[in-house]
Amino acid sequence: MLLPDHLPERPNQDSWPAELRGDEQAVSAQLAEYAQAGVDDLIVCDYGIEPGCRLAALAWLASVMTSFQAITGAER
């Protein structure tokens, strides 16, 4: 579940079993943990974010992923 700090979450959401939560630094650290564990692909859900903010959340994640790839040399 994608839950950036700067975008509003939907109210009354239960805890998600796997979250990319926080600011750019926190999400990048979580991505690094996944990469170290051998994860090659992610399926990202945006259901926890207010519907009007979902496109902004995915655009933000694309920016985070681009920075992560540039820093780590990761292909994905």
Secondary structure, 3 states (H helix, E strand, C coil): CEEECCCCECCCCCCCCCCEEECHHHHHHHHHHHHHCCCCCCCCCCCCECHHHHHHHHHHHHHHHHHHHHHHCCCC
